[in-house]
Amino acid sequence: MKEALFILVIILGLFALTAFRYRGRIRTLLEFWRVVRSLQTRHPQNITAHPEKQIPTSNLVNCGKCGNWIPESQAITLGGTSVFCSVKCLESSAKSAS
């Protein structure tokens, strides 16, 4: 009986020394476990749903010079038929035409 008690004390001592050595990691693990448990027990009515932002849709047009697709509201239209994405593309197209 004394031998079993001695072995138990030695095992408990080793466990205590190991726990003391890795106390930071054990504390982190316990905190992580608490966070996981709190997320699992959270009730759906406590979670507020945010409505999705609606992005205004517009037609896309193709730039006549570089081929980029841009919204029609941002395009530079020339003569109702030629469409450009920027002033740079418009000037470049005008230089190459002359």
Buried (B, 14 or more C-beta within 10 A) or exposed (E): EEEEEEEEEEEEEEEEEEEEEEEEEEEEEEEEEEEEEEEEEEEEEEEEEEEEEEEEEEEEBEBBBEEBEBEEEEBBEEEEEBBBBBEEBBEBBEEEEE
